Amino acid sequence: ARAEIQHLAKEVSSIKEEQTNAIELRNRKVEGAAKPKEVGKSKTSKERDNPTKATSEGEENVEEEPTAHDSPPAVSTPPPVYITAKPQAIVAP
């Protein structure tokens, strides 16, 4: 019985390690997704300082937005689902 308890204790500790690793990996993905947004915010503060550069950097921001949304797969929206009516079979008598 003690050996079984020790075995279960080892399994619990290994499961806790796996959970910790999974949480760290998730946090890395979240931080990676948050960084492009911070870069965009810093550019907007630069735009406020230099109105002449605002137009050129504003165009760059338009190009960067799709890449920022494409990188985190959890944020992307699923494709729309189209429901079509099934054709009814005509049975001739």
PDB file as gemmi writes it, atoms N, CA and C in Angstrom:
CRYST1    1.000    1.000    1.000  90.00  90.00  90.00 P 1                      
ATOM      1  N   ALA A   1       0.824  -1.191   0.000  1.00  0.00           N  
ATOM      2  CA  ALA A   1       0.000   0.000   0.000  1.00  0.00           C  
ATOM      3  C   ALA A   1       0.871   1.258   0.000  1.00  0.00           C  
ATOM      4  N   ARG A   2       1.965   1.249   0.766  1.00  0.00           N  
ATOM      5  CA  ARG A   2       2.846   2.413   0.803  1.00  0.00           C  
ATOM      6  C   ARG A   2       3.520   2.623  -0.547  1.00  0.00           C  
ATOM      7  N   ALA A   3       3.897   1.540  -1.189  1.00  0.00           N  
ATOM      8  CA  ALA A   3       4.530   1.660  -2.501  1.00  0.00           C  
ATOM      9  C   ALA A   3       3.556   2.278  -3.493  1.00  0.00           C  
ATOM     10  N   GLU A   4       2.290   1.887  -3.395  1.00  0.00           N  
ATOM     11  CA  GLU A   4       1.268   2.443  -4.284  1.00  0.00           C  
ATOM     12  C   GLU A   4       1.075   3.938  -4.009  1.00  0.00           C  
ATOM     13  N   ILE A   5       1.090   4.314  -2.748  1.00  0.00           N  
ATOM     14  CA  ILE A   5       0.945   5.727  -2.385  1.00  0.00           C  
ATOM     15  C   ILE A   5       2.133   6.531  -2.912  1.00  0.00           C  
ATOM     16  N   GLN A   6       3.334   5.975  -2.779  1.00  0.00           N  
ATOM     17  CA  GLN A   6       4.517   6.667  -3.289  1.00  0.00           C  
ATOM     18  C   GLN A   6       4.446   6.807  -4.807  1.00  0.00           C  
ATOM     19  N   HIS A   7       3.983   5.749  -5.463  1.00  0.00           N  
ATOM     20  CA  HIS A   7       3.846   5.788  -6.924  1.00  0.00           C  
ATOM     21  C   HIS A   7       2.848   6.872  -7.335  1.00  0.00           C  
ATOM     22  N   LEU A   8       1.715   6.931  -6.636  1.00  0.00           N  
ATOM     23  CA  LEU A   8       0.713   7.953  -6.946  1.00  0.00           C  
ATOM     24  C   LEU A   8       1.241   9.357  -6.652  1.00  0.00           C  
ATOM     25  N   ALA A   9       2.031   9.503  -5.604  1.00  0.00           N  
ATOM     26  CA  ALA A   9       2.609  10.805  -5.278  1.00  0.00           C  
ATOM     27  C   ALA A   9       3.553  11.263  -6.388  1.00  0.00           C  
ATOM     28  N   LYS A  10       4.322  10.323  -6.942  1.00  0.00           N  
ATOM     29  CA  LYS A  10       5.213  10.661  -8.056  1.00  0.00           C  
ATOM     30  C   LYS A  10       4.406  11.071  -9.284  1.00  0.00           C  
ATOM     31  N   GLU A  11       3.309  10.379  -9.541  1.00  0.00           N  
ATOM     32  CA  GLU A  11       2.465  10.727 -10.689  1.00  0.00           C  
ATOM     33  C   GLU A  11       1.873  12.122 -10.517  1.00  0.00           C  
ATOM     34  N   VAL A  12       1.431  12.427  -9.301  1.00  0.00           N  
ATOM     35  CA  VAL A  12       0.857  13.749  -9.037  1.00  0.00           C  
ATOM     36  C   VAL A  12       1.908  14.834  -9.263  1.00  0.00           C  
ATOM     37  N   SER A  13       3.125  14.593  -8.791  1.00  0.00           N  
ATOM     38  CA  SER A  13       4.167  15.610  -8.976  1.00  0.00           C  
ATOM     39  C   SER A  13       4.510  15.779 -10.454  1.00  0.00           C  
ATOM     40  N   SER A  14       4.524  14.685 -11.218  1.00  0.00           N  
ATOM     41  CA  SER A  14       4.819  14.810 -12.647  1.00  0.00           C  
ATOM     42  C   SER A  14       3.684  15.528 -13.374  1.00  0.00           C  
ATOM     43  N   ILE A  15       2.451  15.285 -12.954  1.00  0.00           N  
ATOM     44  CA  ILE A  15       1.309  15.983 -13.558  1.00  0.00           C  
ATOM     45  C   ILE A  15       1.388  17.476 -13.242  1.00  0.00           C  
ATOM     46  N   LYS A  16       1.769  17.817 -12.018  1.00  0.00           N  
ATOM     47  CA  LYS A  16       1.903  19.229 -11.653  1.00  0.00           C  
ATOM     48  C   LYS A  16       2.987  19.896 -12.494  1.00  0.00           C  
ATOM     49  N   GLU A  17       4.092  19.178 -12.751  1.00  0.00           N  
ATOM     50  CA  GLU A  17       5.155  19.727 -13.593  1.00  0.00           C  
ATOM     51  C   GLU A  17       4.642  19.963 -15.011  1.00  0.00           C  
ATOM     52  N   GLU A  18       3.877  19.011 -15.537  1.00  0.00           N  
ATOM     53  CA  GLU A  18       3.321  19.169 -16.880  1.00  0.00           C  
ATOM     54  C   GLU A  18       2.379  20.368 -16.936  1.00  0.00           C  
ATOM     55  N   GLN A  19       1.560  20.530 -15.907  1.00  0.00           N  
ATOM     56  CA  GLN A  19       0.650  21.678 -15.865  1.00  0.00           C  
ATOM     57  C   GLN A  19       1.430  22.988 -15.820  1.00  0.00           C  
ATOM     58  N   THR A  20       2.492  23.015 -15.029  1.00  0.00           N  
ATOM     59  CA  THR A  20       3.313  24.217 -14.930  1.00  0.00           C  
ATOM     60  C   THR A  20       3.938  24.540 -16.281  1.00  0.00           C  
ATOM     61  N   ASN A  21       4.452  23.511 -16.959  1.00  0.00           N  
ATOM     62  CA  ASN A  21       5.047  23.727 -18.277  1.00  0.00           C  
ATOM     63  C   ASN A  21       4.006  24.215 -19.269  1.00  0.00           C  
ATOM     64  N   ALA A  22       2.811  23.658 -19.214  1.00  0.00           N  
ATOM     65  CA  ALA A  22       1.749  24.078 -20.126  1.00  0.00           C  
ATOM     66  C   ALA A  22       1.358  25.528 -19.863  1.00  0.00           C  
ATOM     67  N   ILE A  23       1.289  25.909 -18.603  1.00  0.00           N  
ATOM     68  CA  ILE A  23       0.942  27.289 -18.260  1.00  0.00           C  
ATOM     69  C   ILE A  23       2.029  28.241 -18.742  1.00  0.00           C  
ATOM     70  N   GLU A  24       3.293  27.862 -18.558  1.00  0.00           N  
ATOM     71  CA  GLU A  24       4.391  28.711 -19.025  1.00  0.00           C  
ATOM     72  C   GLU A  24       4.350  28.858 -20.539  1.00  0.00           C  
ATOM     73  N   LEU A  25       4.082  27.775 -21.246  1.00  0.00           N  
ATOM     74  CA  LEU A  25       3.999  27.834 -22.698  1.00  0.00           C  
ATOM     75  C   LEU A  25       2.851  28.732 -23.128  1.00  0.00           C  
ATOM     76  N   ARG A  26       1.712  28.607 -22.464  1.00  0.00           N  
ATOM     77  CA  ARG A  26       0.567  29.462 -22.782  1.00  0.00           C  
ATOM     78  C   ARG A  26       0.909  30.923 -22.532  1.00  0.00           C  
ATOM     79  N   ASN A  27       1.589  31.202 -21.426  1.00  0.00           N  
ATOM     80  CA  ASN A  27       1.958  32.579 -21.111  1.00  0.00           C  
ATOM     81  C   ASN A  27       2.922  33.136 -22.143  1.00  0.00           C  
ATOM     82  N   ARG A  28       3.830  32.316 -22.646  1.00  0.00           N  
ATOM     83  CA  ARG A  28       4.742  32.778 -23.695  1.00  0.00           C  
ATOM     84  C   ARG A  28       3.963  33.159 -24.938  1.00  0.00           C  
ATOM     85  N   LYS A  29       2.972  32.353 -25.297  1.00  0.00           N  
ATOM     86  CA  LYS A  29       2.169  32.654 -26.480  1.00  0.00           C  
ATOM     87  C   LYS A  29       1.389  33.941 -26.273  1.00  0.00           C  
ATOM     88  N   VAL A  30       0.862  34.151 -25.078  1.00  0.00           N  
ATOM     89  CA  VAL A  30       0.099  35.363 -24.788  1.00  0.00           C  
ATOM     90  C   VAL A  30       1.022  36.575 -24.836  1.00  0.00           C  
ATOM     91  N   GLU A  31       2.225  36.463 -24.262  1.00  0.00           N  
ATOM     92  CA  GLU A  31       3.171  37.570 -24.293  1.00  0.00           C  
ATOM     93  C   GLU A  31       3.589  37.867 -25.724  1.00  0.00           C  
ATOM     94  N   GLY A  32       3.803  36.852 -26.533  1.00  0.00           N  
ATOM     95  CA  GLY A  32       4.178  37.046 -27.933  1.00  0.00           C  
ATOM     96  C   GLY A  32       3.083  37.747 -28.704  1.00  0.00           C  
ATOM     97  N   ALA A  33       1.846  37.452 -28.385  1.00  0.00           N  
ATOM     98  CA  ALA A  33       0.729  38.106 -29.067  1.00  0.00           C  
ATOM     99  C   ALA A  33       0.577  39.540 -28.583  1.00  0.00           C  
ATOM    100  N   ALA A  34       0.947  39.821 -27.352  1.00  0.00           N  
ATOM    101  CA  ALA A  34       0.791  41.170 -26.812  1.00  0.00           C  
ATOM    102  C   ALA A  34       1.886  42.107 -27.298  1.00  0.00           C  
ATOM    103  N   LYS A  35       3.060  41.593 -27.623  1.00  0.00           N  
ATOM    104  CA  LYS A  35       4.170  42.449 -28.031  1.00  0.00           C  
ATOM    105  C   LYS A  35       3.881  43.246 -29.300  1.00  0.00           C  
ATOM    106  N   PRO A  36       3.335  42.669 -30.375  1.00  0.00           N  
ATOM    107  CA  PRO A  36       3.058  43.497 -31.554  1.00  0.00           C  
ATOM    108  C   PRO A  36       2.112  44.646 -31.251  1.00  0.00           C  
ATOM    109  N   LYS A  37       1.175  44.440 -30.344  1.00  0.00           N  
ATOM    110  CA  LYS A  37       0.253  45.513 -29.986  1.00  0.00           C  
ATOM    111  C   LYS A  37       1.009  46.642 -29.293  1.00  0.00           C  
ATOM    112  N   GLU A  38       1.989  46.303 -28.438  1.00  0.00           N  
ATOM    113  CA  GLU A  38       2.769  47.329 -27.763  1.00  0.00           C  
ATOM    114  C   GLU A  38       3.585  48.119 -28.773  1.00  0.00           C  
ATOM    115  N   VAL A  39       4.118  47.456 -29.792  1.00  0.00           N  
ATOM    116  CA  VAL A  39       4.877  48.139 -30.829  1.00  0.00           C  
ATOM    117  C   VAL A  39       3.971  49.119 -31.550  1.00  0.00           C  
ATOM    118  N   GLY A  40       2.741  48.717 -31.825  1.00  0.00           N  
ATOM    119  CA  GLY A  40       1.787  49.605 -32.484  1.00  0.00           C  
ATOM    120  C   GLY A  40       1.489  50.817 -31.620  1.00  0.00           C  
ATOM    121  N   LYS A  41       1.400  50.624 -30.318  1.00  0.00           N  
ATOM    122  CA  LYS A  41       1.128  51.740 -29.418  1.00  0.00           C  
ATOM    123  C   LYS A  41       2.303  52.710 -29.401  1.00  0.00           C  
ATOM    124  N   SER A  42       3.531  52.185 -29.449  1.00  0.00           N  
ATOM    125  CA  SER A  42       4.678  53.078 -29.435  1.00  0.00           C  
ATOM    126  C   SER A  42       4.729  53.901 -30.716  1.00  0.00           C  
ATOM    127  N   LYS A  43       4.319  53.329 -31.831  1.00  0.00           N  
ATOM    128  CA  LYS A  43       4.299  54.086 -33.081  1.00  0.00           C  
ATOM    129  C   LYS A  43       3.261  55.193 -33.026  1.00  0.00           C  
ATOM    130  N   THR A  44       2.135  54.934 -32.376  1.00  0.00           N  
ATOM    131  CA  THR A  44       1.121  55.981 -32.296  1.00  0.00           C  
ATOM    132  C   THR A  44       1.628  57.137 -31.445  1.00  0.00           C  
ATOM    133  N   SER A  45       2.432  56.868 -30.426  1.00  0.00           N  
ATOM    134  CA  SER A  45       2.980  57.963 -29.631  1.00  0.00           C  
ATOM    135  C   SER A  45       3.981  58.757 -30.458  1.00  0.00           C  
ATOM    136  N   LYS A  46       4.725  58.094 -31.342  1.00  0.00           N  
ATOM    137  CA  LYS A  46       5.644  58.801 -32.233  1.00  0.00           C  
ATOM    138  C   LYS A  46       4.866  59.656 -33.220  1.00  0.00           C  
ATOM    139  N   GLU A  47       3.727  59.154 -33.672  1.00  0.00           N  
ATOM    140  CA  GLU A  47       2.920  59.913 -34.618  1.00  0.00           C  
ATOM    141  C   GLU A  47       2.448  61.222 -33.991  1.00  0.00           C  
ATOM    142  N   ARG A  48       2.167  61.204 -32.727  1.00  0.00           N  
ATOM    143  CA  ARG A  48       1.716  62.424 -32.051  1.00  0.00           C  
ATOM    144  C   ARG A  48       2.836  63.458 -32.007  1.00  0.00           C  
ATOM    145  N   ASP A  49       4.089  62.988 -31.858  1.00  0.00           N  
ATOM    146  CA  ASP A  49       5.217  63.906 -31.792  1.00  0.00           C  
ATOM    147  C   ASP A  49       5.526  64.519 -33.155  1.00  0.00           C  
ATOM    148  N   ASN A  50       5.509  63.714 -34.206  1.00  0.00           N  
ATOM    149  CA  ASN A  50       5.847  64.179 -35.547  1.00  0.00           C  
ATOM    150  C   ASN A  50       4.659  63.994 -36.478  1.00  0.00           C  
ATOM    151  N   PRO A  51       3.891  65.031 -36.732  1.00  0.00           N  
ATOM    152  CA  PRO A  51       2.727  64.877 -37.615  1.00  0.00           C  
ATOM    153  C   PRO A  51       3.119  64.572 -39.056  1.00  0.00           C  
ATOM    154  N   THR A  52       4.329  64.940 -39.495  1.00  0.00           N  
ATOM    155  CA  THR A  52       4.744  64.642 -40.868  1.00  0.00           C  
ATOM    156  C   THR A  52       5.009  63.155 -41.041  1.00  0.00           C  
ATOM    157  N   LYS A  53       5.523  62.507 -40.013  1.00  0.00           N  
ATOM    158  CA  LYS A  53       5.774  61.069 -40.091  1.00  0.00           C  
ATOM    159  C   LYS A  53       4.503  60.255 -39.863  1.00  0.00           C  
ATOM    160  N   ALA A  54       3.480  60.876 -39.360  1.00  0.00           N  
ATOM    161  CA  ALA A  54       2.247  60.159 -39.038  1.00  0.00           C  
ATOM    162  C   ALA A  54       1.639  59.524 -40.277  1.00  0.00           C  
ATOM    163  N   THR A  55       1.720  60.199 -41.410  1.00  0.00           N  
ATOM    164  CA  THR A  55       1.107  59.629 -42.614  1.00  0.00           C  
ATOM    165  C   THR A  55       1.879  58.412 -43.088  1.00  0.00           C  
ATOM    166  N   SER A  56       3.213  58.473 -43.073  1.00  0.00           N  
ATOM    167  CA  SER A  56       3.979  57.321 -43.549  1.00  0.00           C  
ATOM    168  C   SER A  56       3.870  56.157 -42.567  1.00  0.00           C  
ATOM    169  N   GLU A  57       3.928  56.434 -41.266  1.00  0.00           N  
ATOM    170  CA  GLU A  57       3.817  55.355 -40.293  1.00  0.00           C  
ATOM    171  C   GLU A  57       2.395  54.838 -40.213  1.00  0.00           C  
ATOM    172  N   GLY A  58       1.432  55.684 -40.485  1.00  0.00           N  
ATOM    173  CA  GLY A  58       0.048  55.245 -40.489  1.00  0.00           C  
ATOM    174  C   GLY A  58      -0.181  54.200 -41.570  1.00  0.00           C  
ATOM    175  N   GLU A  59       0.468  54.364 -42.716  1.00  0.00           N  
ATOM    176  CA  GLU A  59       0.347  53.368 -43.785  1.00  0.00           C  
ATOM    177  C   GLU A  59       0.988  52.054 -43.359  1.00  0.00           C  
ATOM    178  N   GLU A  60       2.104  52.129 -42.628  1.00  0.00           N  
ATOM    179  CA  GLU A  60       2.757  50.908 -42.159  1.00  0.00           C  
ATOM    180  C   GLU A  60       1.868  50.168 -41.170  1.00  0.00           C  
ATOM    181  N   ASN A  61       1.173  50.899 -40.322  1.00  0.00           N  
ATOM    182  CA  ASN A  61       0.299  50.253 -39.348  1.00  0.00           C  
ATOM    183  C   ASN A  61      -0.804  49.471 -40.038  1.00  0.00           C  
ATOM    184  N   VAL A  62      -1.288  49.960 -41.167  1.00  0.00           N  
ATOM    185  CA  VAL A  62      -2.340  49.254 -41.889  1.00  0.00           C  
ATOM    186  C   VAL A  62      -1.808  47.912 -42.375  1.00  0.00           C  
ATOM    187  N   GLU A  63      -0.548  47.879 -42.804  1.00  0.00           N  
ATOM    188  CA  GLU A  63       0.029  46.625 -43.277  1.00  0.00           C  
ATOM    189  C   GLU A  63       0.313  45.669 -42.125  1.00  0.00           C  
ATOM    190  N   GLU A  64       0.650  46.196 -40.960  1.00  0.00           N  
ATOM    191  CA  GLU A  64       1.014  45.337 -39.836  1.00  0.00           C  
ATOM    192  C   GLU A  64      -0.191  44.725 -39.139  1.00  0.00           C  
ATOM    193  N   GLU A  65      -1.346  45.343 -39.241  1.00  0.00           N  
ATOM    194  CA  GLU A  65      -2.508  44.822 -38.521  1.00  0.00           C  
ATOM    195  C   GLU A  65      -2.850  43.381 -38.890  1.00  0.00           C  
ATOM    196  N   PRO A  66      -2.895  43.001 -40.185  1.00  0.00           N  
ATOM    197  CA  PRO A  66      -3.236  41.608 -40.485  1.00  0.00           C  
ATOM    198  C   PRO A  66      -2.219  40.624 -39.914  1.00  0.00           C  
ATOM    199  N   THR A  67      -0.918  40.962 -39.925  1.00  0.00           N  
ATOM    200  CA  THR A  67       0.073  40.038 -39.395  1.00  0.00           C  
ATOM    201  C   THR A  67      -0.077  39.890 -37.889  1.00  0.00           C  
ATOM    202  N   ALA A  68      -0.434  40.951 -37.200  1.00  0.00           N  
ATOM    203  CA  ALA A  68      -0.608  40.859 -35.754  1.00  0.00           C  
ATOM    204  C   ALA A  68      -1.786  39.963 -35.409  1.00  0.00           C  
ATOM    205  N   HIS A  69      -2.825  39.990 -36.237  1.00  0.00           N  
ATOM    206  CA  HIS A  69      -3.993  39.160 -35.959  1.00  0.00           C  
ATOM    207  C   HIS A  69      -3.786  37.727 -36.420  1.00  0.00           C  
ATOM    208  N   ASP A  70      -2.910  37.494 -37.396  1.00  0.00           N  
ATOM    209  CA  ASP A  70      -2.701  36.141 -37.895  1.00  0.00           C  
ATOM    210  C   ASP A  70      -1.786  35.328 -36.982  1.00  0.00           C  
ATOM    211  N   SER A  71      -0.869  35.947 -36.247  1.00  0.00           N  
ATOM    212  CA  SER A  71       0.096  35.199 -35.460  1.00  0.00           C  
ATOM    213  C   SER A  71      -0.521  34.413 -34.306  1.00  0.00           C  
ATOM    214  N   PRO A  72      -1.438  34.938 -33.498  1.00  0.00           N  
ATOM    215  CA  PRO A  72      -2.000  34.091 -32.445  1.00  0.00           C  
ATOM    216  C   PRO A  72      -3.176  33.272 -32.966  1.00  0.00           C  
ATOM    217  N   PRO A  73      -3.031  31.956 -33.047  1.00  0.00           N  
ATOM    218  CA  PRO A  73      -4.122  31.144 -33.590  1.00  0.00           C  
ATOM    219  C   PRO A  73      -5.359  31.149 -32.700  1.00  0.00           C  
ATOM    220  N   ALA A  74      -5.215  31.380 -31.420  1.00  0.00           N  
ATOM    221  CA  ALA A  74      -6.374  31.366 -30.532  1.00  0.00           C  
ATOM    222  C   ALA A  74      -7.282  32.568 -30.776  1.00  0.00           C  
ATOM    223  N   VAL A  75      -6.734  33.665 -31.281  1.00  0.00           N  
ATOM    224  CA  VAL A  75      -7.513  34.877 -31.478  1.00  0.00           C  
ATOM    225  C   VAL A  75      -8.272  34.829 -32.794  1.00  0.00           C  
ATOM    226  N   SER A  76      -7.747  34.080 -33.769  1.00  0.00           N  
ATOM    227  CA  SER A  76      -8.376  34.076 -35.089  1.00  0.00           C  
ATOM    228  C   SER A  76      -9.791  33.511 -35.016  1.00  0.00           C  
ATOM    229  N   THR A  77     -10.672  34.070 -35.840  1.00  0.00           N  
ATOM    230  CA  THR A  77     -12.060  33.628 -35.842  1.00  0.00           C  
ATOM    231  C   THR A  77     -12.234  32.475 -36.816  1.00  0.00           C  
ATOM    232  N   PRO A  78     -13.114  31.546 -36.518  1.00  0.00           N  
ATOM    233  CA  PRO A  78     -13.327  30.424 -37.430  1.00  0.00           C  
ATOM    234  C   PRO A  78     -14.035  30.901 -38.690  1.00  0.00           C  
ATOM    235  N   PRO A  79     -13.886  30.176 -39.788  1.00  0.00           N  
ATOM    236  CA  PRO A  79     -14.567  30.583 -41.015  1.00  0.00           C  
ATOM    237  C   PRO A  79     -16.078  30.492 -40.839  1.00  0.00           C  
ATOM    238  N   PRO A  80     -16.820  31.324 -41.555  1.00  0.00           N  
ATOM    239  CA  PRO A  80     -18.276  31.299 -41.397  1.00  0.00           C  
ATOM    240  C   PRO A  80     -18.867  29.981 -41.876  1.00  0.00           C  
ATOM    241  N   VAL A  81     -19.909  29.569 -41.218  1.00  0.00           N  
ATOM    242  CA  VAL A  81     -20.582  28.323 -41.574  1.00  0.00           C  
ATOM    243  C   VAL A  81     -21.829  28.681 -42.372  1.00  0.00           C  
ATOM    244  N   TYR A  82     -21.918  28.119 -43.566  1.00  0.00           N  
ATOM    245  CA  TYR A  82     -23.069  28.381 -44.417  1.00  0.00           C  
ATOM    246  C   TYR A  82     -24.015  27.187 -44.356  1.00  0.00           C  
ATOM    247  N   ILE A  83     -25.258  27.454 -44.070  1.00  0.00           N  
ATOM    248  CA  ILE A  83     -26.252  26.387 -44.008  1.00  0.00           C  
ATOM    249  C   ILE A  83     -27.076  26.463 -45.285  1.00  0.00           C  
ATOM    250  N   THR A  84     -27.025  25.387 -46.042  1.00  0.00           N  
ATOM    251  CA  THR A  84     -27.800  25.353 -47.285  1.00  0.00           C  
ATOM    252  C   THR A  84     -28.893  24.310 -47.140  1.00  0.00           C  
ATOM    253  N   ALA A  85     -30.022  24.587 -47.738  1.00  0.00           N  
ATOM    254  CA  ALA A  85     -31.136  23.640 -47.683  1.00  0.00           C  
ATOM    255  C   ALA A  85     -30.812  22.451 -48.580  1.00  0.00           C  
ATOM    256  N   LYS A  86     -31.103  21.268 -48.088  1.00  0.00           N  
ATOM    257  CA  LYS A  86     -30.857  20.068 -48.886  1.00  0.00           C  
ATOM    258  C   LYS A  86     -31.945  19.957 -49.953  1.00  0.00           C  
ATOM    259  N   PRO A  87     -31.556  19.641 -51.188  1.00  0.00           N  
ATOM    260  CA  PRO A  87     -32.573  19.504 -52.239  1.00  0.00           C  
ATOM    261  C   PRO A  87     -33.467  18.296 -51.954  1.00  0.00           C  
ATOM    262  N   GLN A  88     -34.730  18.499 -52.154  1.00  0.00           N  
ATOM    263  CA  GLN A  88     -35.668  17.407 -51.913  1.00  0.00           C  
ATOM    264  C   GLN A  88     -35.767  16.551 -53.172  1.00  0.00           C  
ATOM    265  N   ALA A  89     -35.739  15.270 -52.971  1.00  0.00           N  
ATOM    266  CA  ALA A  89     -35.844  14.358 -54.107  1.00  0.00           C  
ATOM    267  C   ALA A  89     -37.300  14.268 -54.558  1.00  0.00           C  
ATOM    268  N   ILE A  90     -37.494  14.380 -55.857  1.00  0.00           N  
ATOM    269  CA  ILE A  90     -38.849  14.274 -56.412  1.00  0.00           C  
ATOM    270  C   ILE A  90     -39.054  12.829 -56.844  1.00  0.00           C  
ATOM    271  N   VAL A  91     -40.047  12.219 -56.263  1.00  0.00           N  
ATOM    272  CA  VAL A  91     -40.320  10.817 -56.573  1.00  0.00           C  
ATOM    273  C   VAL A  91     -41.488  10.768 -57.549  1.00  0.00           C  
ATOM    274  N   ALA A  92     -41.226  10.192 -58.736  1.00  0.00           N  
ATOM    275  CA  ALA A  92     -42.295  10.073 -59.740  1.00  0.00           C  
ATOM    276  C   ALA A  92     -43.134   8.840 -59.432  1.00  0.00           C  
ATOM    277  N   PRO A  93     -44.461   8.941 -59.553  1.00  0.00           N  
ATOM    278  CA  PRO A  93     -45.324   7.795 -59.241  1.00  0.00           C  
ATOM    279  C   PRO A  93     -45.231   6.692 -60.287  1.00  0.00           C  
TER     280      PRO A  93                                                      
END                                                                             
